[in-house]
Amino acid sequence: METKGISKLDLKRRNRKQILRVIRENGPTSRVDIAAKLSLTRAAVTIITNEMIAQGVLEELGEAPIDYEHLQKGRRKILIGINSGYKFVLGAMINESNISVGLSTIDGEVLDKELLPITDQTDQQDIISFIANTCHKMMKNSNLTTKQILGLGIGIVPTRWEQMRAEVEDGKLNFSKLRFMMELELNVHVECANAVGLYALANLEFTDGPRQNLVLLHSGSQYNCAVITDNDLQSDYEINSSNIEKCIARQGGRKCAGFPDGSIHAELTPRVLQSRLEEIFSETATPILYRACDGKWSNFDMKKAKFAYEEGDKGVTEILNDILDVLAGVIFNLSVTHFSKRVVLQNYGFGESTKSYLQKTMLELVGEENMPTLVFSNFENERSFLAGCTLATEKMFFEAGGLN
């Protein structure tokens, strides 16, 4: 093994990081199998894992199940796994319409959560105070000290970057001001990142077969995309996740200043659906939506539009199905471009009829053989804070080799 230029601490951290990666991607694993996967000696793996067990980072889980097809003589292998109770994690996600804050174990078991609605007028200090006060309250409720907390991970959607005073320096996203203020309030390590990439990481199933590629589409007033290749989040999307808006979704489609005709921004953002529905809003063309709004467009919101679609309102159905047809093509193109068989949709709020139509359209468009797996993210609203926990766990546990 090449170790020139690597300090003992760096080497130790690297070996521990590799061991944690093997266990995360394969589930409970024996020391023998870890050694084989990493080309380390069994003795070295034993020394390292025993130290990690003594520190509470790993735990022994007992003997491996009997493999009747490959019976072996002697004692069965002892499996080791990550100790989910080693430390606890705080997470916060600053979304377009709300802030989600919560506490979890390092394997994502939810212990506490809270949600606060926000608008463009919400003051930055009010957001910081809510996150800090909620974290303090949750630690107190669970009888936890700061020493038992791995850290706090905060995700911020791009449309909230200016509000949270983010800066871009040398092509990198900088939340140093936010980090400083949060660390001052909480006395724990804080990491901040683009929420879109964190949602992609949170939806990654590490033990779901071989290392995988994944594409995540995030809907809102702005469209965003993140890509994971071979289990690693692509850094190009850290700042430029909204570049996806410029891609053509429909040749010769709708016009929008600053974007190509038929772009994703012009065809797929919620504003487009709202604009198209307003054009036909009437008692005859959209009767269910009309009644839900008491005959006044000023009472319109997306919940009423989704209700009308689920109830089969003809005018609403025609427009939304047309948009879903375009979305199906975008999903397929992204899955092919990034060699991904898994596409995650975040912040769409689809009902069952909408999901069913999109799945059906995708199947008709590409056929069963080429059909990517569509995932509707579980990390929405109150549970979205878990994507922030993912950031804290990734940076402060897995990348640190459990040396926190």
Secondary structure by P-SEA (a helix, b strand, c coil): cccccccaaaaaaaaaaaaaaaaaacccccaaaaaaaacccaaaaaaaaaaaaaacccccccccccccccccccccbbbbbcccccbbbbbbbbcccbbbbbccccccccccbbbbbbcccccaaaaaaaaaaaaaaaaaaaccccccccbbbbbbccccccccccccccccccaaaaaaaaaaacccbbbbccaaaaaaaaaccccccccbbbbbbbbccbbbbbbbcccccccccccccccccccccccccccccccccccccccccaaaaaaaaaacccccccaaaaaaaccccccccaaaaaaaaaaccaaaaaaaaaaaaaaaaaaaaaaaaacccbbbbccccccaaaaaaaaaaaaaacccccccccccccccccccaaaaaaaaaaaccccccccc
